[in-house]
Amino acid sequence: MDKSSSLSLLSDEDLLSIYFEAKTLGLDDDFLKMIIDELKRRGIEPA
């Protein structure tokens, strides 16, 4: 299973939580993009 399909297993709430935590911690832009892409796939726009 690749990383992006692993994200699909998370709830919307968990994915948003991970996104905001990753952003706060200044994690890798590629990691943030992967999360953002999954959020957009679900029709969720991160603030």
C-alpha positions as CSV (number, residue, x, y, z in Angstrom):
1,M,0.0,0.0,0.0
2,D,1.5,3.4,-1.0
3,K,1.4,6.4,1.3
4,S,-1.4,8.2,-0.4
5,S,-3.7,5.2,-0.2
6,S,-2.8,4.8,3.5
7,L,-4.2,8.3,4.1
8,S,-7.5,7.2,2.7
9,L,-7.9,4.9,5.7
10,L,-8.0,7.9,8.1
11,S,-11.2,9.7,9.1
12,D,-11.7,13.3,7.9
13,E,-11.2,14.5,11.5
14,D,-7.9,12.6,11.9
15,L,-6.6,13.8,8.5
16,L,-7.3,17.4,9.4
17,S,-5.7,17.0,12.8
18,I,-2.6,15.5,11.2
19,Y,-2.5,18.3,8.6
20,F,-2.6,21.1,11.2
21,E,-0.1,19.3,13.4
22,A,2.3,18.8,10.5
23,K,1.9,22.4,9.5
24,T,2.6,23.6,13.1
25,L,5.7,21.5,13.3
26,G,6.9,22.7,9.9
27,L,7.2,19.2,8.4
28,D,8.2,18.5,4.9
29,D,6.3,20.3,2.1
30,D,6.0,17.0,0.2
31,F,4.3,15.4,3.2
32,L,1.9,18.4,3.6
33,K,1.1,18.3,-0.2
34,M,0.2,14.6,0.1
35,I,-2.2,15.4,3.0
36,I,-3.7,18.4,1.1
37,D,-4.2,16.3,-2.0
38,E,-6.1,13.7,0.0
39,L,-8.2,16.5,1.7
40,K,-9.1,17.9,-1.7
41,R,-9.9,14.5,-3.0
42,R,-12.5,14.3,-0.2
43,G,-13.8,17.8,-1.0
44,I,-12.3,19.3,2.1
45,E,-10.4,22.6,1.9
46,P,-7.9,23.1,4.7
47,A,-8.0,26.5,6.2
